[in-house]
Amino acid sequence: TGLGLGWLVPIGVAWLMEFLPERRRAAIVAAVISCFLGGWILASLAALVVIPHFGWRAFFAVGATPIVVAVILVFWGPESPSWLFARGKRDEALAVLARIGRQHPSTQALAQMETAPRTNWFALFSSQHFKSSLIIGAMYFLIAMVSAGITQWLPSMLMAHGISMRNTFIYFLVVSIGPVLGTIAMGMLLDVWGRRRCFIVFWIGASVFITLFAFITSPAGVMAFGFGLTSCTVATFSCLDVITAEIYPVELRASAIGFGMGLSRLGGASGPLLGGYLVAAHVGYTAFFLVFAVPPLINAVLAMKLRYRDGDETPHKLQAEARSWTR
C-alpha cells in the first residue's frame, strides 16, 4: 500500500501542474493537496463509524473505494501533452490540447518539445540541478521530521504535562484542521508574495509557533499555537511540491517530487525517533518543543539560497511571461 501511494502522489502533482495556468498554479495545486490532508480527517471520522459496527477489515474496504477514481482516470484522464510530443505523438498531443481548451503551441515550442532528450533520474544530480536537488531534499527531510515528530508525540506530551486524555484528543482534532486551511492560504499567498518570501515567512512562523507552544500550556494557548504550528509546518511541506515541480523541467518533475518525498519519508521516520530519544533523556516539555523549533529555521535559510523557477520567485514576472504553451 505504501509503495502504491508513494508512486501516486508525485505523478499526480506533476501531471496536474502541466494543465494549469501559471498565474493560478500554486493556489490550485495547494487546494488539491489540502484535499489529501482533509482525507486524514475524513478517514478518522469514518473509522469512528465503521470499525465499532463492522470491524477493522470493513474499514480497509472503505479505504479502497478511491480505486473507482483511478479507473475513471485511466479511461478518461488526458495524457501529458509534453510526454506525447517527446515521443513523436503529435496528433495525440494536439488532440489533448484541443480537448482541454489549451492554445496550440508555437512552431518553435513544438520543435523544442519533440527534440527534447529523454532524461533519466540521475539528471537530478547533474551540474545544472545538483544544488537545487540538495536544498530541496534537505527541506523535505527537515520539515517532515518536524511534522511527524510533533504529530506523533503531541498527545503523549500533553498528557504528561497534566492535560486529560479526553481534552488532549479534542485539542488534537482542532489542531488537525490547521494544515488544511494553512495549505490553502499558503497556496494563494505564493502567487501574491512570491515563492521565496512566502516560504521564509511560513518557516519562520512555524518556528515561532513551536517556540510559543513550548511555553504556553493553557487550553486556549494549546489550541491557538497548536493550530498555528501545524498550519505552517504542513503548509510548507505540502507547497514544496509546487516549487519543486516549477524548478525542474517537465521531464524531471515527477522524479524530483518523488526524490523529495522519498527523503520526507526518511524525515517522517526520524522525527518520532528523535522525539523518543528526547523523552527518554527526560529533557522536559519545553526543551522537547524547542528542539523541533530549530529545523524550520534551517529551512528558512535554505529558502534564501534556492534558485527558484527561471531565477525569479516573484509572481509579476510569471504573469508577464508570454508563453502560449504554458498558458
Backbone torsions as a table, in degrees:
resi	resn	phi	psi	omega
1	THR	NA	-43.4	-179.8
2	GLY	-63.2	-40.4	178.1
3	LEU	-63.3	-44.1	-179.3
4	GLY	-62.8	-46.9	179.2
5	LEU	-67.1	-34.8	178.2
6	GLY	-63.8	-32.8	176.9
7	TRP	-72.6	-37.7	-170.3
8	LEU	-67.8	-41.8	-171.3
9	VAL	-63.3	-52.9	179.6
10	PRO	-63.5	-36.5	178.5
11	ILE	-64.5	-44.0	-178.3
12	GLY	-61.7	-44.8	-179.3
13	VAL	-66.5	-46.2	-179.2
14	ALA	-62.8	-40.0	179.5
15	TRP	-65.1	-46.4	-179.3
16	LEU	-61.8	-41.8	-176.9
17	MET	-57.5	-31.2	-174.3
18	GLU	-71.2	-21.0	-174.7
19	PHE	-104.4	5.0	-174.7
20	LEU	-106.0	144.5	174.4
21	PRO	-70.0	142.2	-173.8
22	GLU	-60.0	-37.5	-173.7
23	ARG	-69.3	-16.9	178.7
24	ARG	-123.7	9.6	-173.0
25	ARG	-61.9	-49.3	-176.2
26	ALA	-61.6	-45.2	-178.2
27	ALA	-63.4	-41.5	-177.4
28	ILE	-70.1	-45.2	179.6
29	VAL	-62.5	-42.4	178.6
30	ALA	-62.3	-39.2	178.4
31	ALA	-64.3	-40.1	178.5
32	VAL	-65.2	-43.5	-179.8
33	ILE	-65.1	-32.8	177.9
34	SER	-64.1	-26.4	174.7
35	CYS	-65.7	-34.6	175.3
36	PHE	-61.4	-43.1	177.7
37	LEU	-67.1	-40.0	177.4
38	GLY	-62.2	-27.7	176.5
39	GLY	-62.5	-32.1	176.6
40	TRP	-61.6	-45.5	179.7
41	ILE	-64.4	-44.2	179.0
42	LEU	-62.1	-39.3	178.5
43	ALA	-63.3	-40.3	178.7
44	SER	-63.3	-43.3	179.0
45	LEU	-66.8	-39.5	178.5
46	ALA	-64.0	-37.8	178.8
47	ALA	-62.4	-39.5	179.1
48	LEU	-63.1	-31.7	-178.0
49	VAL	-86.1	-43.7	-169.8
50	VAL	-83.0	-48.6	-171.0
51	ILE	-61.9	-45.1	-179.4
52	PRO	-61.1	-29.4	-175.7
53	HIS	-98.1	-33.1	-172.4
54	PHE	-123.5	-5.0	178.2
55	GLY	89.1	168.7	-173.6
56	TRP	-72.6	-26.7	178.3
57	ARG	-64.0	-39.0	178.6
58	ALA	-64.1	-34.0	179.1
59	PHE	-65.5	-37.7	176.8
60	PHE	-66.9	-32.9	176.3
61	ALA	-64.7	-40.5	176.5
62	VAL	-62.4	-41.0	179.9
63	GLY	-65.3	-19.4	-179.1
64	ALA	-87.1	-7.2	-175.9
65	THR	-62.0	-27.8	178.0
66	PRO	-61.2	-8.2	176.6
67	ILE	-59.4	-23.6	176.9
68	VAL	-60.5	-40.9	178.9
69	VAL	-64.0	-40.0	180.0
70	ALA	-61.4	-42.1	179.8
71	VAL	-63.6	-41.5	179.0
72	ILE	-61.5	-42.9	-178.4
73	LEU	-67.0	-35.9	-180.0
74	VAL	-60.3	-39.8	-174.9
75	PHE	-92.5	-30.3	-173.6
76	TRP	-121.1	-9.0	179.7
77	GLY	-73.6	138.8	179.7
78	PRO	-71.7	140.3	176.4
79	GLU	-76.0	156.8	177.8
80	SER	-63.4	118.9	178.2
81	PRO	-60.3	-38.9	-180.0
82	SER	-61.6	-41.6	179.0
83	TRP	-63.3	-42.0	-179.9
84	LEU	-65.9	-45.5	179.5
85	PHE	-60.6	-43.0	-177.3
86	ALA	-64.3	-19.9	180.0
87	ARG	-106.8	17.3	173.8
88	GLY	75.8	14.0	-179.3
89	LYS	-97.1	65.6	-173.7
90	ARG	-63.6	-45.0	-177.0
91	ASP	-61.5	-42.7	178.8
92	GLU	-64.2	-41.0	-179.4
93	ALA	-64.4	-44.8	179.5
94	LEU	-64.8	-33.6	177.4
95	ALA	-65.5	-38.4	177.1
96	VAL	-64.4	-44.6	179.4
97	LEU	-60.6	-42.2	179.0
98	ALA	-66.2	-36.8	-178.6
99	ARG	-64.9	-37.6	-178.1
100	ILE	-95.1	4.5	176.6
101	GLY	77.2	22.0	-179.4
102	ARG	-88.2	145.3	-179.9
103	GLN	-65.4	151.5	176.6
104	HIS	-67.2	128.2	178.9
105	PRO	-65.6	153.0	179.8
106	SER	-67.5	165.1	179.6
107	THR	-60.2	-39.9	179.5
108	GLN	-65.5	-43.1	179.0
109	ALA	-63.7	-39.3	177.9
110	LEU	-60.5	-45.1	-179.4
111	ALA	-62.3	-40.8	-179.9
112	GLN	-65.2	-42.0	-177.9
113	MET	-70.6	-36.6	-176.6
114	GLU	-79.0	-19.9	179.2
115	THR	-104.9	2.3	-179.0
116	ALA	-64.5	131.5	-180.0
117	PRO	-70.5	148.7	176.3
118	ARG	-73.4	130.0	-173.9
119	THR	-104.7	136.1	177.2
120	ASN	-97.3	173.8	-173.8
121	TRP	-59.5	-33.1	-175.8
122	PHE	-69.0	-12.3	177.1
123	ALA	-65.1	-18.2	175.6
124	LEU	-59.9	-25.0	-176.2
125	PHE	-112.7	21.2	173.1
126	SER	-72.2	170.4	-178.4
127	SER	-60.0	-30.0	-178.2
128	GLN	-71.1	-35.6	-172.4
129	HIS	-115.9	-0.2	-172.1
130	PHE	-58.2	-51.2	-177.6
131	LYS	-62.3	-45.0	179.6
132	SER	-61.6	-41.1	-178.8
133	SER	-64.7	-40.3	178.1
134	LEU	-63.6	-45.4	-178.4
135	ILE	-66.4	-46.8	179.5
136	ILE	-60.4	-44.7	179.2
137	GLY	-60.0	-43.5	178.9
138	ALA	-64.5	-40.1	178.9
139	MET	-61.3	-48.1	179.1
140	TYR	-58.8	-46.9	-177.2
141	PHE	-61.2	-49.9	-173.1
142	LEU	-68.1	-44.1	-177.1
143	ILE	-72.3	-31.7	175.5
144	ALA	-68.7	-36.2	177.6
145	MET	-61.8	-43.5	179.3
146	VAL	-67.3	-47.7	-176.9
147	SER	-61.0	-48.8	-178.3
148	ALA	-70.7	-39.5	-178.9
149	GLY	-62.2	-46.1	-179.5
150	ILE	-70.7	-43.1	-177.8
151	THR	-60.9	-44.4	-176.8
152	GLN	-69.5	-35.5	-174.0
153	TRP	-98.1	-9.9	-175.0
154	LEU	-57.6	-50.5	179.5
155	PRO	-58.2	-44.0	-178.9
156	SER	-64.3	-41.6	-179.1
157	MET	-66.7	-38.1	178.6
158	LEU	-67.0	-43.7	179.1
159	MET	-65.4	-38.1	177.8
160	ALA	-65.8	-21.0	179.9
161	HIS	-94.0	10.4	173.1
162	GLY	99.1	6.4	179.1
163	ILE	-92.2	133.3	-175.5
164	SER	-63.5	156.6	-179.8
165	MET	-60.9	-40.9	-178.5
166	ARG	-61.7	-48.8	179.5
167	ASN	-65.7	-33.3	179.5
168	THR	-59.6	-45.8	-177.9
169	PHE	-75.8	-26.7	172.6
170	ILE	-66.0	-46.2	178.1
171	TYR	-61.2	-41.9	-176.4
172	PHE	-64.0	-37.2	178.3
173	LEU	-65.6	-43.5	178.3
174	VAL	-62.8	-44.1	-179.3
175	VAL	-63.8	-30.6	-177.5
176	SER	-68.1	-18.1	178.4
177	ILE	-75.7	-25.5	-177.0
178	GLY	-54.3	-47.0	-178.2
179	PRO	-58.7	-36.0	-179.1
180	VAL	-65.1	-51.4	-179.1
181	LEU	-67.5	-38.9	179.9
182	GLY	-63.6	-40.1	180.0
183	THR	-66.3	-43.0	178.6
184	ILE	-63.1	-44.3	-179.3
185	ALA	-63.6	-43.3	-178.6
186	MET	-67.5	-37.0	177.8
187	GLY	-58.7	-41.0	178.8
188	MET	-71.9	-37.7	-178.5
189	LEU	-71.1	-25.7	176.7
190	LEU	-57.6	-34.7	-180.0
191	ASP	-85.2	-9.3	-179.1
192	VAL	-102.6	-50.7	-177.5
193	TRP	-85.8	-23.7	-170.4
194	GLY	98.0	157.5	-173.8
195	ARG	-64.9	-52.8	-174.3
196	ARG	-61.9	-50.8	-177.1
197	ARG	-61.8	-41.2	-177.1
198	CYS	-63.9	-45.2	-179.4
199	PHE	-67.1	-39.0	178.1
200	ILE	-61.6	-46.1	-179.2
201	VAL	-62.7	-45.5	-176.6
202	PHE	-69.8	-36.9	178.9
203	TRP	-72.0	-38.1	173.9
204	ILE	-65.3	-39.7	176.5
205	GLY	-59.4	-41.4	178.1
206	ALA	-60.5	-44.1	179.9
207	SER	-64.6	-40.3	179.6
208	VAL	-65.3	-45.4	-179.2
209	PHE	-64.7	-39.5	177.9
210	ILE	-64.3	-40.4	178.2
211	THR	-63.6	-45.5	178.0
212	LEU	-62.7	-39.1	178.9
213	PHE	-61.9	-31.3	-178.8
214	ALA	-67.4	-24.1	-175.2
215	PHE	-109.6	-14.5	-177.1
216	ILE	-110.1	123.5	-178.5
217	THR	-124.4	8.9	175.9
218	SER	-69.5	155.0	-179.9
219	PRO	-54.0	-44.5	-179.5
220	ALA	-65.5	-40.7	-179.8
221	GLY	-66.2	-41.5	179.2
222	VAL	-59.5	-45.3	-178.1
223	MET	-71.8	-43.2	-176.6
224	ALA	-67.2	-51.5	-177.3
225	PHE	-76.1	-30.5	174.0
226	GLY	-64.6	-41.3	176.1
227	PHE	-60.9	-43.1	-179.6
228	GLY	-66.0	-44.2	-176.1
229	LEU	-70.2	-38.2	177.9
230	THR	-71.3	-34.8	177.7
231	SER	-60.2	-48.2	-175.8
232	CYS	-72.7	-43.9	-176.5
233	THR	-67.4	-50.1	-176.8
234	VAL	-71.6	-33.1	178.3
235	ALA	-62.4	-46.0	179.1
236	THR	-66.1	-36.8	177.4
237	PHE	-61.9	-46.6	-178.2
238	SER	-67.8	-43.3	-175.8
239	CYS	-76.5	-9.4	172.7
240	LEU	-59.4	-32.0	177.8
241	ASP	-60.2	-35.8	-177.6
242	VAL	-64.6	-53.4	-176.2
243	ILE	-71.7	-30.4	176.8
244	THR	-63.7	-44.0	179.1
245	ALA	-66.0	-29.8	179.8
246	GLU	-77.6	-35.2	-174.7
247	ILE	-69.5	-37.9	-174.3
248	TYR	-96.0	153.6	176.8
249	PRO	-65.8	164.6	-174.8
250	VAL	-52.9	-43.9	-174.7
251	GLU	-69.8	-12.1	-179.9
252	LEU	-111.5	-2.1	-173.4
253	ARG	-58.4	-54.2	-176.9
254	ALA	-62.5	-40.2	179.1
255	SER	-64.0	-41.4	-179.0
256	ALA	-65.8	-44.8	179.2
257	ILE	-66.2	-39.7	177.7
258	GLY	-62.6	-40.3	176.8
259	PHE	-61.3	-47.5	179.9
260	GLY	-63.7	-42.5	-178.9
261	MET	-70.3	-29.7	174.1
262	GLY	-62.7	-44.5	177.0
263	LEU	-67.5	-30.8	177.4
264	SER	-65.7	-31.6	177.1
265	ARG	-67.0	-37.8	175.6
266	LEU	-65.4	-41.3	176.9
267	GLY	-64.5	-38.9	179.1
268	GLY	-64.3	-30.3	176.2
269	ALA	-79.5	-32.3	-177.7
270	SER	-73.2	-33.7	-177.3
271	GLY	-59.1	-53.8	177.5
272	PRO	-62.0	-34.2	176.8
273	LEU	-64.4	-44.3	177.1
274	LEU	-60.1	-44.0	177.6
275	GLY	-59.8	-39.0	178.4
276	GLY	-63.9	-41.2	177.6
277	TYR	-64.5	-38.9	179.8
278	LEU	-66.1	-41.1	178.3
279	VAL	-65.4	-43.7	-180.0
280	ALA	-63.9	-29.4	179.5
281	ALA	-83.8	-0.7	177.9
282	HIS	56.5	45.7	-178.4
283	VAL	-74.9	-19.4	179.8
284	GLY	96.8	162.0	-175.6
285	TYR	-60.5	-49.7	-176.1
286	THR	-64.6	-48.2	-178.7
287	ALA	-64.1	-33.9	178.9
288	PHE	-56.0	-50.3	-177.1
289	PHE	-75.5	-30.3	178.4
290	LEU	-64.2	-34.2	176.9
291	VAL	-61.9	-41.6	-178.6
292	PHE	-76.8	-8.1	176.9
293	ALA	-80.9	-12.6	-176.6
294	VAL	-77.5	-48.5	-177.4
295	PRO	-54.6	-38.8	176.9
296	PRO	-61.2	-33.3	176.9
297	LEU	-66.8	-38.3	176.2
298	ILE	-61.5	-41.7	179.2
299	ASN	-65.7	-33.5	177.0
300	ALA	-62.7	-39.2	176.8
301	VAL	-67.2	-42.5	178.9
302	LEU	-63.0	-33.9	178.8
303	ALA	-62.2	-29.7	178.1
304	MET	-71.9	-26.3	-175.3
305	LYS	-92.2	-14.2	-174.4
306	LEU	-74.8	137.5	174.9
307	ARG	-88.7	111.7	-176.5
308	TYR	-81.8	180.0	-174.3
309	ARG	-52.3	124.5	179.7
310	ASP	56.4	23.2	178.6
311	GLY	73.5	8.1	-176.1
312	ASP	-137.6	120.5	-177.0
313	GLU	-98.0	2.9	-176.4
314	THR	-86.9	147.2	-178.6
315	PRO	-73.2	-19.7	-175.6
316	HIS	-65.0	-43.1	179.4
317	LYS	-69.1	-37.3	179.3
318	LEU	-60.3	-40.7	-177.2
319	GLN	-73.8	-23.8	-177.1
320	ALA	-87.8	-10.3	-177.0
321	GLU	-68.2	130.1	-177.6
322	ALA	-101.1	70.3	178.4
323	ARG	-113.2	108.1	-176.3
324	SER	-63.6	-31.8	-177.8
325	TRP	-65.6	-46.5	-175.8
326	THR	-84.0	-8.8	176.3
327	ARG	-95.6	NA	NA
